[in-house]
Amino acid sequence: MRDLILSIALTGTLVLGASPVLADWTLDPERSAVTYVTIKSTNIPENNHFKEMRGQIDATGQVVVTLMLDSVETLVPIRNERMREILFDTANYKDAELKARIDPKALESLPVGQIQRMAAEGQLTLHGQSQTLTLSMMVGRLDADTLMVASTEPLLIEASKFGLSEGVEKLRAIAGLPSISEAVPVVFVVTFTQTAND
């Protein structure tokens, strides 16, 4: 009987040892970029991005990426200030947060040097409002401890769905523009590094 118990325990240990170790992944802001394009006066595009962000993927596959709205960069200082104060209202809304869930085993089993298409439903919270988005991505494993995730289709963010239409109109009036588009495409390339759980 004792031998049987020892055999079962040993088998269980071997099975656990053979399973992949699920891990937490932390966003590396130095190797990540979130960029959006604004369209003014009908057909004049301008690139914008955020300089500060943080994020992680936990062992259950829960993804959280947070953009610090005060770090918005439009390459024009006065426009940065207007974006912070008039559009994003960063005195009351400090960040934008995207949450999603992906299969953690798909990440762990992705071979180094390989790229895989993935899709996920995400929840974006911005300016006190939340909306569901579909994320289409390419996920590549650069090395054993590094993932790179890139959008394959822009996320289309509509100002009206996040209570931002009034801010857009104020920006248009201050700048003396005939129009500013309320639909904004957003693209991203984000890098995560791994810390194995004990």
Backbone as a ProteinNet text record, in pm:
[ID]
protein_1_A
[PRIMARY]
MRDLILSIALTGTLVLGASPVLADWTLDPERSAVTYVTIKSTNIPENNHFKEMRGQIDATGQVVVTLMLDSVETLVPIRNERMREILFDTANYKDAELKARIDPKALESLPVGQIQRMAAEGQLTLHGQSQTLTLSMMVGRLDADTLMVASTEPLLIEASKFGLSEGVEKLRAIAGLPSISEAVPVVFVVTFTQTAND
[TERTIARY]
82.9	0	87.2	189.8	278.9	347.6	386.9	452.1	357.9	228.1	129.3	115.2	109.4	97.7	219.2	338.1	459.9	461.4	411.6	408.3	315.3	196.7	101.2	160	224.3	283.7	393.5	477.4	585.7	531.5	427.2	365.4	310.7	244.1	189.6	298.5	410.9	522.3	577.9	590.2	643.3	549.9	419.8	322.6	330.6	336.2	346.7	475.7	583.9	711.9	716	635.7	636.1	547.8	458.6	366.9	440.9	401.8	467.3	438.4	537.4	521	456.9	333	267.2	337.8	336.7	419.1	344.6	394.4	347.5	437.1	376	449.2	428.7	536.5	531.1	566.2	485.9	508.5	637.1	716.5	839.8	811.5	793.8	755.3	860.3	988.3	1094	1087.7	1021.3	1009	862.7	783.2	640.4	597.1	491.6	439.3	289.4	215.8	72.7	53.9	8.5	0.1	-142.2	-188.9	-318.9	-306.4	-400.5	-398	-522.5	-503.2	-615.7	-622.8	-745	-767.9	-835.5	-769.6	-829.6	-850.8	-943.3	-972.7	-995.1	-1068.8	-1113.6	-1005.9	-885.2	-787.3	-643.8	-623.3	-487.3	-463	-381.9	-356.5	-239	-245.7	-136.1	-117.8	7.3	39.3	54.1	4.1	16.2	50.1	113.2	141.4	147.5	158	171.8	311.4	375.5	512.8	521.8	413.5	418	302.7	336.7	236.7	288.9	199	236.9	136.8	173.6	81.5	137.5	50	94.2	-4.5	43	-40.1	-14.2	-118.8	-94.9	-106	-85.7	-79.2	-212.3	-322.1	-453.3	-485.8	-396.8	-421	-491.7	-509.5	-572.1	-470.7	-507	-420.5	-474.5	-385.2	-420.5	-311	-348.5	-255	-312	-230.3	-273.6	-189	-255	-188.4	-202.5	-91.5	-95.6	-127.8	-247.6	-295.9	-217.1	-157.7	-73.3	50.5	83.7	204.6	177.3	58.8	26.3	127.3	170.2	270	218.2	193.7	146.5	254.4	371.8	485.8	464.8	355.1	329.2	292.8	379.5	356.4	218.9	171.9	42.1	-69.8	-51.3	-153.7	-152.8	-33.6	-26.9	-108.1	-89.5	-159.9	-311.1	-354	-497.8	-556.7	-481.1	-528.4	-546.8	-450.6	-459.6	-576.1	-588	-684.6	-825.7	-837.2	-969.2	-1028.6	-948.7	-1004	-1005.1	-887.9	-879.6	-920.5	-912.1	-945.7	-868.7	-736.1	-653	-654.1	-711.6	-728.9	-825.6	-917.9	-1017.5	-1001.5	-939.3	-921.7	-774.5	-700.9	-555.4	-509.9	-589.1	-539.9	-652.4	-611.8	-701.5	-656.5	-751.7	-716.8	-784.4	-704.8	-756.3	-737.4	-847.8	-842.5	-887.5	-824.2	-862.8	-815.8	-860.6	-814.9	-775.1	-658.7	-611.4	-571.7	-550.1	-514.4	-368.1	-340.9	-200.9	-118.1	-182.1	-106.7	-60.8	-139.1	-97.9	29.4	42.4	164.7	282.6	259.9	369.2	418.9	327.4	365.8	418.5	415	462	614.6	666.3	811.8	885.6	1009	1093.5	1109.7	1093.5	1107.4	979.7	872.5	745.6	647.2	556.6	452.7	317.6	220.5	87.8	-19.8	-121.9	-236.3	-321.7	-367.9	-458.5	-565.6	-681.8	-790.2	-846.3	-894.9	-951.2	-1053.3	-1150	-1243	-1182	-1177.6	-1119.7	-1221.2	-1193.3	-1277.5	-1191.2	-1221.7	-1146.9	-1224.1	-1157.2	-1216.1	-1140.9	-1215.4	-1157.5	-1257.4	-1211.3	-1297	-1423.1	-1406.8	-1518.7	-1618.4	-1592.1	-1681.9	-1608.3	-1683	-1623.3	-1693.9	-1615.2	-1668.3	-1593	-1664.5	-1603.4	-1541.5	-1419.8	-1347.5	-1297.4	-1283.8	-1223.2	-1078.1	-987.7	-844.5	-796.8	-736.7	-674.2	-524.1	-448.4	-307	-219.9	-92.4	13.3	98.3	122.5	203.9	328	444.3	570	654.1	721.3	812.1	953.8	1010.6	1144	1251.8	1234	1322.1	1242.1	1307.5	1234.7	1154.1	1199.7	1135.9	1079.5	1058.3	1011.6	904.7	791.6	683.9	667.1	636.6	598.7	458.7	370.4	231.6	203.3	152.9	126.4	-14.2	-81	-213.9	-203	-296.9	-303.4	-413.3	-501.9	-604.8	-613.4	-627.1	-639.4	-765.5	-753.2	-871.6	-936	-1063.4	-1132.2	-1206.5	-1156	-1211.6	-1299	-1425.2	-1519.1	-1539.5	-1512	-1517.8	-1653.4	-1761.1	-1895.5	-1922.5	-1860.1	-1883.6	-1813.5	-1722.5	-1649.4	-1673.4	-1777.7	-1810.8	-1709.6	-1643.5	-1536.6	-1576.5	-1700.3	-1741.5	-1733.2	-1772.6	-1767.2	-1623.5	-1531.1	-1390.6	-1335.3	-1374.9	-1330.9	-1379.8	-1504.9	-1561.1	-1490.1	-1455.5	-1381.5	-1244.4	-1176.8	-1047	-1058.9	-1162.2	-1183.5	-1204	-1286.3	-1316.1	-1192.4	-1115.5	-995.7	-892.7	-878.2	-779.7	-831.7	-959.3	-1016.1	-1020.3	-1047.6	-1049.1	-1191.4	-1207.9	-1341.7	-1393.4	-1301.8	-1345.4	-1230	-1265.1	-1173.6	-1252.8	-1199.3	-1270.4	-1287.7	-1405.6	-1431.5	-1395.1	-1360.9	-1317.6	-1165.3	-1102.1	-955.8	-904.2	-819.9	-757.5	-636.5	-626.6	-517.2	-444.7	-311.3	-230.6	-129.4	-83.9	9.6	109.3	226.9	327.3	377.3	352.3	392.1	475.7	573.7	665.2	648.1	641.6	628.1	746.9	796.6	902.3	846	901.3	844.8	917.5	836.9	889.3	816.8	886.2	822.4	770.8	653.2	597.5	665.2	672.9	728	624.9
-119.9	0	126	122.9	238.3	261.1	150.1	162	223	186.3	241.5	391.8	435.5	578.5	654.7	597	661.9	671.1	566.6	566	673.8	689.5	792.5	930.9	952.1	1082.7	1116.7	1017.7	1040.5	1074	1001	1027.6	1168.7	1210.9	1347	1451.1	1427	1521.3	1533.5	1420.8	1423.5	1497.9	1477.9	1547.1	1697.2	1738.5	1882	1938.3	1860.6	1908.4	1922.4	1842.2	1848.1	1959.3	2015.1	2120.1	2252.1	2339.6	2469.3	2554.8	2630.7	2720.2	2848.9	2873.9	2996.5	3114.3	3226.5	3338.3	3470	3568.1	3705.1	3775.6	3862	3938.6	4086.9	4164.2	4306.5	4389.1	4490.5	4576.2	4656	4658.9	4737.9	4865.4	4980.3	5103.1	5153.3	5119.5	5164.5	5095.9	4980.4	4906.4	4891.3	4992.4	4989.8	5124.2	5122.8	5247.3	5233.8	5337.6	5348.2	5480.7	5473.5	5591.9	5605.6	5729.8	5753.5	5868.9	5874.5	5974.9	6061.2	6192.3	6285	6346.1	6373.5	6433.9	6568.7	6673.5	6806.6	6864.5	6960.1	7027.1	6926.6	6820.8	6717.7	6618.4	6666.7	6572.9	6597.1	6658.7	6681.3	6588.6	6483.7	6389.5	6435.1	6400.3	6429.3	6309.9	6266.3	6156.1	6206.1	6127.6	6156.4	6025.8	6035.8	5915	5946.1	5840.2	5854.2	5809.1	5889.1	5859.8	5769.4	5760.4	5681.8	5581.9	5458.7	5352.9	5243.2	5160.6	5043	4932.6	4809.5	4700.6	4567.3	4467.2	4332.4	4229.9	4108.8	3992.5	3896	3859.9	3771.2	3624.9	3535.2	3392.2	3335.8	3408.2	3362.5	3415.7	3499.8	3557.5	3691.3	3748.1	3880.3	3988	4067	4173.4	4308.1	4391.4	4528.8	4621.2	4717.5	4818.7	4956	5037.9	5170.2	5278	5374.3	5489.2	5609.8	5679	5799.1	5917.3	5971.5	6071.7	6202.2	6233.8	6354.1	6344.1	6222.9	6204.9	6215.6	6262.2	6272.6	6363.7	6323.2	6398.8	6421.3	6548.7	6586.6	6659.7	6680.4	6752.8	6904.5	6950.6	7094.4	7121	7191.8	7209.4	7264.6	7369.1	7426.5	7327.9	7246.2	7145.5	7034	6997.1	6900.5	6950	7077.2	7135.7	7134.3	7168.8	7169.6	7029.4	6933.3	6794.7	6747	6780.1	6739.3	6806.8	6938.9	7015.2	7012.7	7021.8	7037	6903.8	6820.1	6694.4	6585	6548.5	6437.5	6475.4	6603.7	6649.8	6568.1	6574.4	6488.8	6527.4	6641.4	6675.3	6576.9	6522.9	6429.6	6287.6	6272.8	6140.9	6124.6	6056.5	6049.1	5953.9	5849.2	5746.9	5684.9	5609.9	5524.6	5381.6	5290.5	5152.2	5054.3	4963.7	4858	4724	4649	4515.8	4413.9	4297.7	4188.4	4057.7	3946.5	3816.2	3729.6	3667.7	3576	3443.5	3342.3	3209.4	3209.9	3197.1	3202.1	3085.8	2970.3	2855.2	2878	2957.1	2989.5	3072.8	3159.5	3239	3151.3	3064.9	2982	2882.7	2836	2734.5	2793.5	2926.3	2990.2	2977.4	2912.1	2892.6	3024.9	3031.2	3147.6	3165	3288	3317.4	3302.1	3256.9	3235.6	3349.8	3370.7	3472.8	3405.5	3447.1	3386.6	3495.1	3476	3566.4	3536.1	3639.7	3623.1	3730.9	3700.6	3797.8	3792.9	3905.7	3911.7	4023.7	4005.3	4113.3	4196.9	4326.4	4414.9	4515.6	4571.1	4674	4798.1	4906.2	5031	5127.3	5177	5277.9	5407.9	5511.4	5642.2	5749.5	5851.6	5965.2	5919.7	5816.4	5769.1	5681.1	5648.2	5564.3	5438	5327.2	5200.7	5148.9	5094.9	5038	4909.2	4814.7	4688.3	4703.9	4652.6	4659.3	4519.4	4495.3	4370.8	4397.6	4321.9	4338.2	4231.6	4273	4181.7	4204.5	4097.8	4115	4008.2	4041.3	3944.3	3938.2	3817.8	3798.8	3720.8	3776.6	3710.3	3690.1	3576.3	3549.7	3579.1	3689.1	3730.4	3642.6	3607.2	3512.1	3447.6	3368.4	3292.5	3381.5	3504.4	3591.4	3719.3	3725.8	3849.8	3823.1	3891.7	3888	4025.6	4028.9	4153.5	4135.2	4230.4	4224	4347.8	4327.9	4440	4427.5	4541.2	4541.5	4513	4436	4412.1	4496.3	4550.1	4642.7	4755.6	4880.7	4991.3	4976.8	5016.3	5030.7	5164.1	5163.9	5286.9	5340.7	5451.9	5512.5	5631	5627.5	5734.4	5823.5	5953	6047.9	6046.8	6035.2	6042.9	5929.8	5812.4	5698.5	5711.8	5808.6	5828.4	5967.4	6032.5	6164.1	6271.2	6257.8	6350.7	6449	6441.3	6526.1	6674.4	6710.5	6851.4	6901.6	6818.9	6857.8	6874.9	6785.9	6797.3	6927.3	6962.3	7086	7209.2	7205.2	7316.7	7332.5	7221.3	7226.6	7284.5	7242.6	7293	7444.3	7493.4	7636.2	7717.2	7670	7741.9	7750.4	7641.8	7638.5	7704.2	7737.7	7801.8	7709.5	7581.9	7483.4	7458.4	7424	7391.5	7258.6	7167.2	7037.2	6963.9	6876.1	6776.5	6646.6	6541.4	6413.7	6358.9	6302.1	6240.5	6093.1	6036.6	5897.3	5894.2	5820.9	5819.8	5676.2	5644.3	5511.4	5505	5395.5	5375.5	5246.4	5250.7	5130.8	5116.4	4993.3	4970.9	4861.4	4875.5	4768.9	4771.7	4666	4663.4	4539.3	4555.7	4448.2	4411.4	4282.2	4231	4142	4153.7	4064.4	3977.3	3859.9	3756.8	3743.7	3721.2	3683.6	3557.5	3446.4	3319.6	3319.6	3260.9	3244.1	3127.5	3138.2	3027.1	2916.2
0	0	0	84.7	90.9	-43.2	-109.6	-239.8	-342.8	-333.4	-426.2	-406.8	-280.9	-250.1	-301.1	-278.2	-325.1	-477.4	-543	-689.3	-741.8	-680.7	-722.6	-700.9	-584.8	-554.4	-654.1	-687.5	-781.2	-920.3	-962.1	-1092.2	-1097.9	-989.8	-984.1	-992.7	-927.1	-930.5	-1071.4	-1141.7	-1277.1	-1372.2	-1355.9	-1441	-1419.7	-1293.7	-1264	-1319.9	-1305.2	-1353.1	-1503.2	-1573.9	-1719.2	-1773.7	-1690.3	-1734.8	-1747.4	-1840.8	-1852.1	-1729.9	-1688.6	-1574.5	-1623.2	-1580.3	-1619.9	-1553.6	-1621.9	-1575.7	-1585.4	-1513.5	-1527.9	-1629.1	-1709.5	-1809.9	-1778.4	-1780.1	-1748.1	-1870.3	-1897.8	-2014.3	-1998.8	-2104.6	-2108.8	-2188.2	-2120.3	-2191	-2288.9	-2265.1	-2355.2	-2490.6	-2496.3	-2621.8	-2662.9	-2628.5	-2659	-2715.1	-2795.2	-2852.8	-2877.1	-2837.3	-2867.9	-2940.1	-3063.9	-3150.5	-3204.6	-3214.5	-3276.9	-3375.3	-3468.8	-3574.8	-3565.7	-3559.6	-3564.4	-3704.7	-3748.4	-3879.9	-3860.3	-3904.5	-3894.2	-4033.8	-4042.7	-4170.1	-4283	-4250	-4344	-4385.5	-4420.1	-4478	-4433.1	-4315.4	-4265.3	-4146.2	-4162.1	-4052.5	-3965	-3838	-3744.6	-3651.4	-3636.8	-3546.8	-3403.3	-3310.2	-3167.6	-3095.6	-2980	-2904	-2755.4	-2676.2	-2531	-2490	-2405.9	-2366.6	-2243.9	-2166.9	-2043.6	-2041.5	-2009.3	-1999.2	-1908.5	-1862.8	-1784.5	-1815	-1782.2	-1809.1	-1768.2	-1769.6	-1737.3	-1792.3	-1806.2	-1834.2	-1719.6	-1644.8	-1531.3	-1573.8	-1478.9	-1509.5	-1557.1	-1536.9	-1583.9	-1723.8	-1780	-1911	-1907.4	-1788	-1776.3	-1816.4	-1916.1	-1967.3	-1920.6	-1869.5	-1833.1	-1884.8	-1968.4	-2017.7	-1984.1	-1919.7	-1875.4	-1941.9	-2004.4	-2066.1	-1974.9	-1946.8	-1864.6	-1956.8	-1944.4	-2039.2	-2032.9	-1919.9	-1910.1	-1998.5	-2042.9	-2122.7	-2272.8	-2310.4	-2452.9	-2523	-2642	-2717	-2859.2	-2892.2	-3025.9	-3104.6	-3041.6	-3098.5	-3101.4	-3042.1	-3029.6	-2882.9	-2806.4	-2662.6	-2626.5	-2696.1	-2661.2	-2690.1	-2794.2	-2825.4	-2720.8	-2671.7	-2561.9	-2442.7	-2409.4	-2294.9	-2316.3	-2435.6	-2464.5	-2461.4	-2512.3	-2508.5	-2365.3	-2278.6	-2138.3	-2067.1	-2086.3	-2007.8	-2066.2	-2197.7	-2259.3	-2302.7	-2367.9	-2418.1	-2311.7	-2261.5	-2167.6	-2025.2	-1991.2	-1856	-1751.8	-1763.1	-1678.4	-1531.1	-1498.4	-1356.8	-1291.1	-1370.5	-1317.8	-1370.3	-1487.7	-1548.1	-1586.2	-1501.3	-1516.4	-1625.7	-1650.6	-1742.7	-1824.2	-1924.7	-2001.9	-1977.8	-1961.6	-1926.9	-2021.8	-2076.2	-2162.7	-2092.3	-2080.6	-2021.7	-2124.2	-2122.8	-2212	-2147.9	-2204.7	-2156.3	-2274.8	-2262.5	-2366.5	-2301.5	-2383.1	-2332.9	-2289.1	-2159.2	-2114.1	-2166.4	-2188.9	-2239.1	-2382.9	-2458.2	-2595	-2594.3	-2493.8	-2481.4	-2441.6	-2343.1	-2291.9	-2396.6	-2484.3	-2582.1	-2713.3	-2725.9	-2849.3	-2858.3	-2961.5	-2971	-2996.6	-2950.1	-2976.7	-3127.6	-3172.9	-3314.8	-3394.6	-3331.2	-3400.6	-3373	-3468	-3457.6	-3476.7	-3395.8	-3404.3	-3402.7	-3484.8	-3480.2	-3357.7	-3290.7	-3177.7	-3183.8	-3128.2	-3118.7	-2977.8	-2929.9	-2795.2	-2787.1	-2699.2	-2668.2	-2556.4	-2576.4	-2476.6	-2425.9	-2310.3	-2250.9	-2229.1	-2301.6	-2287.9	-2199.3	-2095.6	-2007	-2027.4	-2066.3	-2098.1	-2060.9	-1987.9	-1953.2	-1879.4	-1797	-1716.1	-1788.4	-1915.8	-1994.3	-2038.9	-2051.4	-2094.7	-2219.1	-2310.8	-2434.1	-2466.3	-2528.5	-2569.9	-2709.1	-2723.7	-2850	-2887.2	-3016.4	-3062.2	-3099.6	-3039.6	-3062.7	-3160.2	-3271.7	-3367.2	-3360.3	-3330.9	-3297.8	-3360.3	-3371.9	-3396.6	-3269.1	-3220	-3100	-3138.4	-3110.3	-3142.6	-3018.5	-3011.1	-2898.9	-2945.2	-2893.4	-2935.8	-2875.9	-2748.4	-2682	-2570.1	-2486.7	-2385.2	-2291.5	-2269.8	-2171.4	-2230.8	-2361.5	-2423.7	-2528.5	-2513.2	-2610.8	-2673.6	-2803.2	-2868.7	-2927.2	-2897.7	-2942.7	-3026.7	-3149.4	-3239.5	-3296.2	-3309.6	-3370.2	-3519.6	-3571.8	-3715.5	-3780.2	-3699	-3744.1	-3643	-3688.7	-3593.2	-3507.2	-3380.9	-3296.7	-3332.5	-3365.4	-3402.2	-3280.3	-3228.5	-3107.8	-3148.1	-3107.7	-3140.2	-3018.8	-3034.8	-2923.9	-2854.3	-2931.1	-2872.5	-2774.3	-2794.6	-2706.5	-2571.9	-2562.7	-2437.5	-2378.5	-2423.3	-2369.5	-2403.4	-2518.9	-2555.8	-2666.9	-2715	-2826.7	-2792.5	-2672.5	-2632.1	-2632.2	-2583.7	-2582.8	-2722.6	-2813.9	-2952.9	-3013.7	-2986.7	-3040.7	-2983.6	-2855.7	-2795.6	-2859.5	-2883.5	-2949.6	-3090.5	-3162.2	-3297.9	-3297.6	-3204	-3197.5	-3160.2	-3061.4	-3016.7	-3129.3	-3205.2	-3313.9	-3441.2	-3444.6	-3563	-3683.7	-3659.9	-3768	-3816.3	-3943.8	-3992.6	-3937.7	-3904.9	-3853.7	-3786.7	-3692.6	-3635.8	-3630.3	-3687.7	-3690	-3548.4	-3521.7	-3391.6	-3389.7	-3503.2	-3510.2	-3520.9	-3431.1	-3423.3	-3430.5	-3529.4	-3532.6	-3439.7	-3366.7	-3271.2	-3306.5	-3312	-3335	-3221.6	-3201	-3090.6	-3122.8	-3065.4	-3057.4	-2914.3	-2839.1	-2698.9	-2670.8	-2583.8	-2549	-2402.6	-2375.3	-2238.9	-2206.6	-2084.4	-2036.5	-1924.7	-1908.3	-1823	-1690.6	-1585.2	-1454.8	-1412.4	-1401.9	-1368.7	-1226.1	-1205.4	-1071.4	-1000.3	-869	-789.8	-778.1
[MASK]
++++++++++++++++++++++++++++++++++++++++++++++++++++++++++++++++++++++++++++++++++++++++++++++++++++++++++++++++++++++++++++++++++++++++++++++++++++++++++++++++++++++++++++++++++++++++++++++++++++++

